[in-house]
């Protein structure tokens, strides 16, 4: 694996030779009570596994398949909920932004601003996120090659921000299917920034249910192990206590009951791989 630069997030250190970190939570804020419960439970599981943890939940899912799909509570209410979770549970927060106007208000709460894959080439959005001074996590679009992300990095860096995370979430493979090219991870790492594997969206079947996306969650664990073996710096997982009842992306979410065992395996594998990394 290629060592990437270190990014400081409070007491956490992301990338370089630091331990594998976890970004996880439900796809969308379903309610304040549910988001807080998930944050508490995932934080506890991550702490027990000794894995640095960042809570993820979206206040708005602007790219749902159907106009009838649940999108979340919106920016204002979502930021209130995420702010309470951050302050009361003392966990870093990540959420998506979809428009340049959302960057500054989202940055008041979020430690990491995430650029959705479909928007990863939107220059105004990237620049607005960069100018907040927050860490910017960019999902690599399903239609981009890993080396295309060099242009994305350049846009953010030119706006004065070098706190960048790059996330792989699979590439389009025909209709309603994604495939993960494991070569993507070392290619992305050569750009010098921490690389994350979004394993749950990589098993998504976009639009596979007609009105919503489907998924193949049975492949989450083997793909997660493969990504960690390839040397990623972090793992992104959407997890839910009852995926069948989730209001967004339940078809490709990891059941919360399986998270502890998976994290234990990933940490052990990552420790071995990172011992092999050049110092």
C-alpha positions as CSV (number, residue, x, y, z in Angstrom):
1,X,0.0,0.0,0.0
2,X,1.0,3.6,-0.6
3,X,1.1,5.8,2.5
4,X,-1.1,8.8,2.2
5,X,-0.9,12.1,4.1
6,X,-2.2,12.4,7.6
7,X,-5.3,14.5,8.3
8,X,-6.2,15.7,11.8
9,X,-9.8,15.5,13.0
10,X,-9.8,16.5,16.6
11,X,-8.0,13.8,18.4
12,X,-8.3,11.4,15.4
13,X,-5.6,11.0,12.8
14,X,-6.7,9.8,9.4
15,X,-4.5,8.3,6.8
16,X,-0.7,7.8,6.7
17,X,0.3,4.9,8.9
18,X,-2.6,5.5,11.3
19,X,-5.2,2.8,12.1
20,X,-8.1,2.0,9.8
21,X,-11.0,4.3,10.6
22,X,-14.8,3.9,10.2
23,X,-17.4,6.2,8.7
24,X,-20.8,4.6,9.5
25,X,-24.5,5.3,10.3
26,X,-27.9,5.1,8.7
27,X,-28.3,6.4,5.2
28,X,-30.7,9.2,6.2
29,X,-31.9,10.8,9.4
30,X,-35.2,9.0,9.9
31,X,-35.9,10.7,13.3
32,X,-33.9,12.4,16.0
33,X,-34.4,9.4,18.3
34,X,-33.4,6.8,15.7
35,X,-30.3,8.8,14.6
36,X,-29.1,9.2,18.2
37,X,-29.7,5.5,19.0
38,X,-27.7,4.5,15.9
39,X,-24.9,6.9,16.8
40,X,-24.7,5.6,20.3
41,X,-24.7,2.0,19.3
42,X,-22.2,2.3,16.5
43,X,-19.9,4.4,18.6
44,X,-20.0,1.8,21.3
45,X,-19.2,-1.0,18.8
46,X,-16.4,0.9,17.3
47,X,-14.9,1.8,20.6
48,X,-15.0,-1.8,21.7
49,X,-13.2,-2.8,18.5
50,X,-10.7,0.0,19.0
51,X,-11.6,1.6,15.6
52,X,-11.7,5.4,15.2
53,X,-15.2,6.4,14.4
54,X,-17.1,9.2,12.4
55,X,-20.9,9.2,12.5
56,X,-22.6,9.6,9.1
57,X,-26.2,10.4,8.3
58,X,-27.8,12.5,5.6
59,X,-30.2,15.4,6.4
60,X,-31.4,15.2,2.7
61,X,-31.2,12.5,0.1
62,X,-31.6,14.7,-3.0
63,X,-30.9,11.8,-5.5
64,X,-33.6,9.3,-4.6
65,X,-34.9,7.1,-7.4
66,X,-38.6,8.2,-6.9
67,X,-40.2,11.6,-6.2
68,X,-42.2,9.7,-3.5
69,X,-39.1,8.5,-1.7
70,X,-38.3,9.8,1.8
71,X,-35.5,12.4,1.7
72,X,-34.9,13.3,5.3
73,X,-35.7,16.3,7.6
74,X,-33.9,18.9,5.5
75,X,-30.9,21.1,6.2
76,X,-32.1,23.1,9.2
77,X,-33.7,20.4,11.2
78,X,-31.0,17.9,10.2
79,X,-28.2,20.1,11.3
80,X,-30.0,20.6,14.7
81,X,-30.1,16.8,15.2
82,X,-26.6,16.2,14.0
83,X,-25.4,19.1,16.3
84,X,-27.0,17.5,19.3
85,X,-25.4,14.1,18.5
86,X,-22.0,15.7,18.0
87,X,-22.1,17.7,21.3
88,X,-23.7,15.1,23.5
89,X,-21.9,12.0,22.2
90,X,-18.6,13.7,21.3
91,X,-18.4,12.0,17.9
92,X,-17.2,13.7,14.7
93,X,-20.0,14.2,12.1
94,X,-20.2,13.7,8.3
95,X,-23.1,14.6,6.0
96,X,-23.7,15.3,2.3
97,X,-24.1,18.6,0.7
98,X,-25.8,18.9,-2.7
99,X,-25.6,22.6,-3.5
100,X,-22.9,25.3,-3.0
101,X,-25.4,27.2,-0.8
102,X,-25.4,24.3,1.7
103,X,-21.7,24.3,2.3
104,X,-21.4,27.1,4.9
105,X,-24.4,26.2,7.1
106,X,-23.5,22.5,7.0
107,X,-20.0,23.3,8.0
108,X,-21.2,24.9,11.2
109,X,-21.9,21.4,12.5
110,X,-20.3,18.8,10.2
111,X,-16.6,18.0,10.6
112,X,-16.5,16.5,7.2
113,X,-18.5,17.7,4.2
114,X,-19.3,14.9,1.7
115,X,-19.7,15.4,-2.0
116,X,-22.1,12.8,-3.5
117,X,-20.7,10.7,-6.3
118,X,-23.0,12.1,-9.0
119,X,-21.8,15.6,-8.1
120,X,-18.1,14.9,-7.8
121,X,-17.2,17.0,-10.8
122,X,-19.3,20.1,-9.9
123,X,-16.7,22.8,-9.6
124,X,-18.8,25.3,-7.7
125,X,-19.8,22.7,-5.1
126,X,-16.3,21.5,-4.6
127,X,-15.0,25.1,-4.2
128,X,-17.7,26.0,-1.8
129,X,-16.9,22.9,0.4
130,X,-13.2,23.6,0.2
131,X,-13.6,27.2,1.3
132,X,-15.3,26.2,4.6
133,X,-12.0,24.8,5.8
134,X,-13.7,21.5,6.7
135,X,-12.4,18.1,5.6
136,X,-14.0,17.3,2.2
137,X,-14.8,13.7,1.4
138,X,-15.5,13.2,-2.3
139,X,-17.2,10.1,-3.5
140,X,-15.7,9.0,-6.9
141,X,-18.5,9.1,-9.5
142,X,-19.6,5.7,-10.9
143,X,-18.6,7.1,-14.4
144,X,-15.1,8.3,-13.4
145,X,-11.8,6.5,-13.5
146,X,-9.7,6.7,-10.4
147,X,-7.1,8.8,-12.2
148,X,-9.9,11.3,-13.1
149,X,-10.0,12.2,-9.5
150,X,-6.8,14.1,-9.9
151,X,-8.8,16.9,-11.4
152,X,-11.2,16.8,-8.5
153,X,-8.3,17.1,-6.0
154,X,-6.9,20.0,-8.0
155,X,-10.2,21.9,-7.8
156,X,-10.3,21.6,-4.0
157,X,-6.6,22.3,-3.5
158,X,-6.8,25.4,-5.7
159,X,-9.5,26.7,-3.4
160,X,-7.1,26.6,-0.5
161,X,-8.0,23.3,1.2
162,X,-5.8,20.2,1.3
163,X,-7.9,18.3,3.8
164,X,-9.3,15.8,1.3
165,X,-10.6,12.2,1.5
166,X,-11.3,10.2,-1.6
167,X,-13.9,7.5,-1.5
168,X,-14.4,4.6,-4.0
169,X,-18.0,3.4,-4.3
170,X,-17.9,1.2,-7.5
171,X,-18.2,1.8,-11.2
172,X,-21.2,1.3,-13.4
173,X,-21.1,-2.1,-15.0
174,X,-24.0,-2.3,-17.5
175,X,-27.4,-1.3,-16.3
176,X,-28.3,-1.3,-12.6
177,X,-25.1,-2.9,-11.4
178,X,-21.7,-1.8,-10.0
179,X,-18.3,-3.4,-9.8
180,X,-15.3,-2.5,-7.7
181,X,-11.9,-2.4,-9.4
182,X,-9.4,-3.1,-6.6
183,X,-6.7,-1.4,-8.7
184,X,-8.6,1.9,-7.9
185,X,-7.3,2.0,-4.3
186,X,-3.6,2.2,-4.9
187,X,-4.2,4.5,-7.9
188,X,-6.2,6.9,-5.7
189,X,-3.6,6.7,-2.9
190,X,-1.0,7.9,-5.3
191,X,-2.8,11.3,-5.3
192,X,-1.6,11.5,-1.7
193,X,-4.8,11.7,0.3
194,X,-6.6,9.2,2.6
195,X,-8.7,6.7,0.6
196,X,-12.0,5.2,1.9
197,X,-14.0,2.2,0.5
198,X,-17.7,2.8,0.6
199,X,-18.5,-0.9,0.6
200,X,-22.3,-0.7,1.1
201,X,-23.0,1.6,-1.8
202,X,-20.7,-0.7,-3.9
203,X,-23.2,-3.5,-3.5
204,X,-26.1,-1.3,-4.5
205,X,-28.1,-2.1,-7.6
206,X,-29.0,1.4,-8.7
207,X,-32.7,1.7,-9.5
208,X,-32.9,-2.1,-9.3
209,X,-36.4,-2.1,-7.7
210,X,-37.8,0.4,-10.2
211,X,-38.9,2.9,-7.6
212,X,-35.8,2.4,-5.5
213,X,-32.4,0.9,-5.6
214,X,-31.8,-2.8,-4.7
215,X,-28.7,-4.3,-3.3
216,X,-26.7,-7.4,-2.6
217,X,-25.7,-7.1,1.1
218,X,-24.4,-10.7,1.2
219,X,-21.3,-9.3,-0.5
220,X,-20.6,-6.5,2.0
221,X,-18.2,-8.5,4.2
222,X,-16.1,-10.2,1.5
223,X,-15.7,-6.8,-0.3
224,X,-14.8,-5.0,2.9
225,X,-12.1,-7.6,3.6
226,X,-10.8,-7.2,0.1
227,X,-10.7,-3.4,0.3
228,X,-8.8,-3.5,3.6
229,X,-6.4,-6.1,2.2
230,X,-5.8,-3.7,-0.6
231,X,-4.7,-1.1,1.9
232,X,-7.6,1.4,2.2
233,X,-7.3,4.0,5.0
234,X,-11.0,3.9,6.0
235,X,-14.2,2.0,5.5
236,X,-17.6,3.6,4.9
237,X,-20.6,1.5,5.9
238,X,-24.3,2.3,6.0
239,X,-25.7,0.3,8.8
240,X,-29.2,0.0,10.3
241,X,-30.8,-1.8,13.2
242,X,-33.7,-3.0,10.9
243,X,-32.7,-2.7,7.2
244,X,-36.0,-4.1,6.0
245,X,-37.7,-1.0,7.6
246,X,-35.1,1.5,6.6
247,X,-36.4,4.6,4.9
248,X,-33.5,4.8,2.5
249,X,-31.0,2.2,1.1
250,X,-32.0,-0.6,3.4
251,X,-31.5,-3.0,0.6
252,X,-27.7,-2.5,0.7
253,X,-27.3,-1.7,4.4
254,X,-25.3,-3.8,6.9
255,X,-27.5,-5.1,9.7
256,X,-26.2,-3.5,12.9
257,X,-26.1,-6.9,14.6
258,X,-23.2,-7.9,12.2
259,X,-21.1,-4.8,12.6
260,X,-19.0,-5.9,15.7
261,X,-17.8,-9.2,14.2
262,X,-17.0,-7.5,10.9
263,X,-15.0,-4.7,12.5
264,X,-13.0,-7.2,14.5
265,X,-12.0,-9.0,11.4
266,X,-11.2,-5.8,9.5
267,X,-9.1,-4.4,12.3
268,X,-7.0,-7.5,12.5
269,X,-6.5,-7.6,8.7
270,X,-5.7,-3.9,8.5
271,X,-3.1,-4.2,11.3
272,X,-1.3,-6.9,9.3
273,X,-1.5,-5.0,6.0
274,X,-0.3,-1.7,7.5
275,X,2.7,-3.4,9.1
276,X,3.8,-4.1,5.5
277,X,3.5,-0.5,4.4
278,X,6.7,1.4,3.7
279,X,7.8,3.7,6.5
